[in-house]
Amino acid sequence: MIASPLTRHQTNLLKGIGMLMIMIHNFYHLLDPSPGQNEFDFSIANFENYTSLSRLNPLDFTRYGFSYFGHYGVQIFIFISSYGLYLSYKTKEIHLFPFLKQRLMKLYPTLLIAVVLLFFLSTLYSGLPDAEKLKSIILKPTLLFNFIPGEALTVNGPWWFFSLIFQLYLAFPFLLKLTKRYGKNSMLIIAAIFLLVTIPLNPVFVRSDLSLYYTFIGQMPVFCLGIYFAERGNFKISAGLILLSVLVFAVGNVNELVWNFGFLAFTIILLAAFFSLKPYLKSFRMSNSFVAYTGKISLSLFAIHGMMRLPFLKVAERYEHPFFTLIICLLFIAAAFPVAWFVRLIETQVQKFIARKVDIGGSYEKTKIAEIQ
């Protein structure tokens, strides 16, 4: 399989697919009975629960499938982030502090707006947060909270991604220099090194309520894969690699060692499927536009969708039925879009204001991240 580099529209489509997977997953996996998921650590019981529940309730295959597998949408964002960053800086000099200022310009307004919104909603529904919850809220803007045991998923679970992506941004200038000096294969070596660190150590950290998959350490291999493909200039995925990836992904559900390679395997499978189906996607214009728009506002959706689940979950739990639950899930997604649009509107105005007041190495247009990233 050979394909040209991803266009901006295609990256938005991929981000849209990933965002929809994540939103549906984050809704369904909180509904009981839930099979669980092997997202940050491995348990064969989760896969057994998934297969058992799917057999007992075949009409609920959507619910259990997204509950168990939907979290892999995060890997799409990690891949697209490094892929887009490398294309943007391939022919440019990169300086660490101006680069990080630009990344913070991208992340901080959205996250801080979401923190304020969550604090307001939480206070409205249940009064002022207690000291423990307030501490967790305050930790979120540090973007380092996923290194603190027990803090990665507190307050609003999806926010762990903000901490992760900033850490990957922090690593990117060094990966860029390595690639420019030693070539794309250096990224495969770095990915292997991080896997060799993660595989034996993650179970140790999990026992302390701190998974390495919360952090850049566990997610670095997919980030490196994005740089590798960006440097290649095209996607050439052989049938053998696709078959191997399918095998690894399948076996990774029942074997802990192989599970660690499943994130890479999923990314390769998704890319192969995307390019195989690309000629047919143009026929579905409305779906294309919707998914691409989802990708375009995905950062805002990441920030706010977690705090919007509770009312919809309560209704779904009260009237549990496969089709009714699916409708409630779709209503939850529909409700998230106008809120995300509003957050993005405020974020845009905040960025423009900051750009006028603070020199961060370029105009607002330069600091605004290209949609490919």
Buried (B, 14 or more C-beta within 10 A) or exposed (E): BEBEBBEBBBBBBBBBBBBBBBBBBBBBBBBEBBBBBBBBBBEEEBBBBBBBBBEEEEEBEBBBBBBBBBBBBBBBBBBBBBBBBBBBBBEEEBEEEEBBBBBBBBBBBBBBBBBEBBBEBBEEEEEEBEEEBEEBBEBBBEBBBBBBEEBBBBBBBBBBBBBBBBBBBBBBBEBBEBBBEEEBEBBBEBBEEBBEBBBEEBBEBBEEEBBBBBBBBBBBBBBBBBBBBBBEEEBEBEEEBBEBBBEBBEBBBEBBEBBBBBBBBBBBBBBBEBBEEEEEBEEEEEEBEBBBBBBBBBBBBBBBBBBBBEEBBEBBEEEBEBEEBBEBBEBBBEBBBEBBEBBBEBBBEBBEEBBEEEEBBBEBEEBBBEBBB
